[in-house]
Each structure stands twice: as structure tokens, then as C-alpha cells.
Amino acid sequence: MATVTFNEATRVYPGSDRPAVDKFNLEIGDGEFMVLVGPSGCGKSTTLRMLAGLEEVNAGSIFIGDRDVTQLPPKDRDIAMVFQNYALYPHMSVADNMGFALKMAGVPKAERDARVQEAAKLLGLEEFLARKPKALSGGQRQRVAMGRAIVRKPQVFLMDEPLSNLDAKLRVSTRTQIAALQARLGVTTVYVTHDQVEAMTMGDRIAVMKDGILQQVDSPLKLYDEPVNVFVAGFIGSPAMNLMPAKIVEGGAQIGDYTVPISRDVLAKAEGDEVIIGIRPENFKIDTTGISVDVAVVEELGADGYLYGTISGTDADAITAQQIVAHISARVAPQRGTTVRLNAVDPNTVHVFDEKSGLRIS
Amino acid sequence: MPHFLSARPDSRFIPLPWTIPLAQWPESYLVALPRGISRHVVRFIQVGNSVYAAKEVIEHLALHEYEMLVDLHRLDAPAVEPVAVVTDRIDENGKPLDPVLITRHLEFSLPYRTLFDYGVRPETVGRLIDAMVVLFVRLHLIGFLWGDVSLSNVLFRRDAGAFAAYLVDAETSEIHDALSDGQREADLDIAHVNLFGEFSDLEAGGMLDSSLSPQELADSIINRYRDLWNELTGVEQFAGSEIVRIENRVRRLNALGFDVAELDITTSPDGSQVQIQPKVVDAGYHQRKLLRLTGLDTEENQARRLLNDMGTFKVRTGQQHVDDAVVASQWLTQCYKPVLDAVPPELRGKRDGAQVYHEVLDYRWYQSQRECREVPLIEAAQGYIRDVLTTLPEEKVSLDRTLTNPYDPSHGFAGDEEDGPPPHDPWEDDAEEQPEPSGYLDIAALRAKHSK
């Protein structure tokens, strides 16, 4: 097991004028589950591939433990790409299916058997070891594929969108199993996904990327509660945070006919005369004062629901209309077509970003 | 209503039973043909007189693979031809079904497992590996990162005394402008592990000759890959007086079946040193030459053999100074056509035309040796048909054991059942209870988990 360190790691594709990954710095702790997340084209897969040795590093360096692996071929890096190979060999027992790569690597039989046994125990496959893989279910096949990586005892596990090739049912169970296994094995893991819900539920820490640049690295809750900029604020959380441009006025920032109270110290950090106010759907409450919103749809989900609407005074049909989502109790659900006032449940849940730089100032 | 994505739409696909999961399609639509083991449902379907392979797979993989195969086809790489992707399938209860990727069945092709089921001589295994290496190198030359390199993802076609390999599964692949050394090494590493696994499996099934070791076979693919890659792309340096080495290099590449489209030649300022490196090499040197002269579309080694025969014909008929195209047309009508015409229609499904001609030439050579006379071609053809072709197995499923489902070899052989039902697996019970992903982030649950 080992730490992983990216040092100003940069990848520029030939013919491109912009780096796919730009001066990426990240320290991944020993045994940590690090998730790289971001929209398509953000550089997360390229980053993982640089670590795997599949992409050339044009500048900077990558360390696994205290070993500089920047120039090493993939097989000398002591990493394992999980779910690289799903094929199960019909004539070989489940045990041989899990341990054959060790045999190729010249690991003695006693050691091989012990490692396979250990992995099988972790994966609940002990009873199946002597059987042929024909009788295995889809989920069990997945676990054999995981077992192949586990028995190799690599320093680092790499997973590139491992759930994307599974059907919905397997996706959920495999997600839970990967997280549980990683916690038990304590192997440093780098996991790439475009799905922020997956990232938030699995990672110890999450690195959010956009346009090849690392935006923020933090624990899931820190990312959620204190996003460093507008991009992270909007990307993390589902439904997404409401991000509303507001004009700085005496006592706060004005949205429609309402002034959101914000301290003078915070507003002083803004470059121009506008800020962006961020409030998560669950941090809204229906109140007597607050931002005036025309209700478009109310989606009831049992005891609670979501209210969708637009800020009053903006043309609701225009595509530029400011959309608002609020999590509300079904008991107080308003009718569509009515107007309500939404206020933050707690002033601490109001995020303020500079309109010019997009950076957090609250 | 299913949606068809296809570059060459074919209306005959529309009435197929798209509302039924592929695994349950009535046998009237299916053909039992040998195929590899896949983790997806794969069936061969008959539409008119053509046979297609249909694979049921989740949407983004189906579209990705279709796109990759279209690119490979455009780049003239040896891969199966993509025909269509059928999406938006809904069963009779309104439940969505996975899309189906349709590719054209490669005629006369065999998956490696079928070859091994017939029994494979040790030297044939070497030829299979050679074919696999040529495919592997060709794909890497065009920037194709394979991902899941394995024998299971290849189809083999007889090619004179050798084999030609075709890619059949592009699910995990990517196309780049050029591959980095790291990408090639990663593919090689995967190939090494997968081939070791596949040969170990054949060994465990008693299908690998005892003189062969999975380890040595897996190692050999890596070594042969490196040799071929170096020959095709390596830099060669020599004294300016040895300029003939440029031509030698080109000849060596031609002999390997590659054409040099661009050669990078650098000379030192005083002309004492020359450095050469092939920049662009195209496979199929003999194949293209034969196609140009005769219109025959064959595999590379078959083309080489046919061209050699044409060369002999040219000398024998004293036409050394006549244009190749003229000789080719005479050879076609006087040699090639008569041999193929001699094959009765019912035997034509056993070998393709160029392969028959190649085997007739072999037969004639042995027969001439035995009888100490030059056996005429047409007499050799009749002898070959009588002694060889009639005894060959149809290269279709004709195994001694019966498959549980002839349309799906992954079900295994009848009588191969495991003992008793599978043991109880508590992990599977858990899986049943898992909720479907809602797409919403349950932040309250996350806070609760982290406060623990």
C-alpha cells in the first residue's frame, strides 16, 4: 500500500493548444478512496491514465509511495485496473479463474492458494471456489473479476467508470461492494466517475475537475457545505444548488424585490457590484418574507416534495428565466400557478460567490 | 418502435422480433454457427441469404462498439463489418430491452475454441499466434487501443497454410491518432494475461497438446509482437556506402506482407551515414496486388501463393516480357477458374475459393512427387476434391458432443451439468434488496454515515 502524489502533472495531446490536464497537484493518502469526478472532457480519465502509464506525462511527475513512476511502463507500477478483464474461463475452477495471473507471475502454489482463499473469503466466494464458473450469477462473476485484482495485492487500485458497463441492478450492488471491500482491504484506490452521486457516496475524498484543472479536493460533506467556487457548487448536489445572480445593495444582495441579508465584510470581497447567491433546495423554506417565486410544478414524493418555479418578475417562458428548486414538506405544498416566498432556513446555508471570479467569498 | 442506426439500412431487419429478448428468439430466425464465449447474449440470425451476428448489450456500449467498428472499417482494418444498432426496444409489457448490435457474419471464419475442439496440432497453435500478432500490430499501427486483447475476441480464417485474424469485439477499445508506448505496453500486458488464461483453460479442458505450455505460448505472443513492431517501425542506421540496405528493408517488409507508403531517410551532412525508418506501412501488400490484377479478394498468404503461381504460369508460357495484367487475365481463365469450376456446388461450403486453389496446388506438388511426373492442374483438382475436400468437416458446428443450446455455446455441453443446485449466496439476497438508483443525492444519509 502506498500514497499517490501528482506533482504539477500535465498532459497535452498532440495538436491541441490546451492541456487535457493542467498542472495537476494531488496527494492521495495511504489507503484512501479518492474519487475523480467532473463532466465529460474534464480530464479525470486522462489523469487516471497518466497514473496507470497509459498516457504520457508531458510535464511534472507522479509518485507511488516514494517511487517516481512517471517514466515507468504500466506493468512495473504495481497497480491494478479493476474490472479490466471479465472473461471467465469455463474449464477452470473459480479458484483458478481468480489466481491464474499469479501462476503466470511465478508465485508459488501455497502462496497462491492462500491469497485466493483470502480474497474468496472477503468476496463471499469460498463455497464456489471448487466449482466451474458456468453456474455463477452476474453478481458473482463481478466478484471473481474483483478477486483477480485483489489477489495481486497491488499498491493501488484504479477504476475507470467501473459501473458504467453494468445493468442498473448490478450497478447498485457492485457500488456497495466496491466501497465495502475497499474499506476492508485498505488499498489506496483512485476511482473515476462522471456521476457526482456515485462520487459522494463512495469517496473518502473527492477531486472535482473541470477543463483539465483541479477545482477542489475535499471530503464529500466539505464539498457539499463549502464549495470553493460556483462550478463546484453547481456540480455537487442533486437536485443542484440554486445559483442566483444578485445586485449588491445596502444590507445585502437583491434578488427580485427581496434583499438577502449578507454581512458587509463578505460583500466587500466582491470585485464588482454583483454576487451570485447559492442556496441548496433543502435549505429553502416557505416564509412570509423571502425571494418571490412563481410555482410551476410541485413534485410530491411521500411526506415531502420538490417545488419548481421561476423568480417572480422574470418571464417564465424565456429560456433565460431563473429556475428555482426547493425541497418542501408535502403538508404545505402550494398550488401551481401561485406565488410563494422562499427564505433560507439558516443564514449560514447561504453561499456567496463573486460574480466576476466565481470564487466563494462567504 | 425500435430505432435503427445504420450506415447502410436494410429493410429486411425491420420485421424481426425486436420486442423479444434475443435469448428467446424463435429458432426460425437463428443459425447454429460456431462462435466464441461472450458475456453478452449473442446469436447468429438469418436474413434472406445472409447471416448476421446479433449481440444484446447496454446502449452506450452498443453505440461505442458500432462507432469503433465503423472507424476500423473505414481504416480498412481486419474487423467484422458493422451493420446496425437497434435501440429503443420495448417488450410486450412495455419494459425496455437492451439494444442489439448487428455485424455481418464473417464467412468461413472460426473462433479459436472451435479450432481447438477439432483438435489442433502444435504447429498450428504457432500459426494462430502469428495471425493474432499481425492483427495486433496492424491495429496498433493505426492507433487502435484494443483494451480486451484475447483470442476470444478474434475470429480466424484459413489463409493458405496460415491463418488470418479478425477483430470481433471492440467494446473496450479506443481509436487515437497514434498510441503512446505506455498504451501499447498496457495492451501487451493485457494480452499476456488473457492469452495465458485462455491457454490454461484449453489445457484444463484437455484441448491443448501436452507439448505446449500456456506460459511459453503467452510469452511468445509478446516476443513476436516486439519483433514485428521493430521490423515495421524501427530505425536502421548504416554507412552511406550500403545504400542497398534501403531496398533490402523494403523487400523484407513486403515479404512480411506490408507495403511501405512512406520511408523517412536522413543522411549525415557528409553523406557517410544514412538513417531510415518506415513512417507509414500498410498491410496487405500481396492482397492488394492480386486484387488489382485479377479482382480476386483474398487473404494475404493466399494472395502470395496465387501470385507465385501466376509468376510460374508466366514463365512456363514464355511471356516474361508481357504485361502482368495481360498474364493475370490468362491465368484467371486458364488456371484459377477451371479449378474452382471443378468443385461440385455441394462442396463449396467447405472452403473459400482461394483456399481451395491453394490446397489444390499443395496436393499437386505432393502428387507430382509421388508419381514422379508433372501432374496437370485440372487432374490435381479432381484428385483433391475426391481425396481431400469430400472428407473435410463442414466448418460448422459438428462436434461429437451436443451443446445444451446449439445457438448458444456458453450454455456448455449437455451432460456437463454441475452437481446439484448452486450453494446459497447471501450476497445475492442483499442485491435483491438494493433500491434502484434514484439519481438524487441523499445528503441526510451521507451526513449520518459520516457522523458515525
Interface residues (C-beta under 8 A of the other chain):
Chain A: P14 G15 A52 G53 L54 E55 E56 P73 P74 K75 Q84 N85 Y86 A87 L88 Y89 P90 H91 M92 D96 N97 F100 A101 K103 M104 G124 E127 F128 R131 K132 K134 A135 L136 S137 G139 Q140 R141 R143 S164 N165 L166 D167 A168 K169 L170 R171 V172 S173 T176 Q177 Q196 V197 M200 T201 S219 P220 L221 Y224 G237 S238 P239 E282
Chain B: I37 R39 I58 H60 L61 D98 G147 D148 S150 S152 E171 D177 A178 S180 D181 G182 Q183 E185 A186 D189 I190 H192 V193 N194 F196 G197 E198 S200 D201 L202 A204 G205 Q215 A218 S410 G412 D416 E418 P422 P423 D425 P426 W427 E428 D430 A431 Q434 P435 E436 P437 G439 Y440 L441 I443 L446 R447 H450
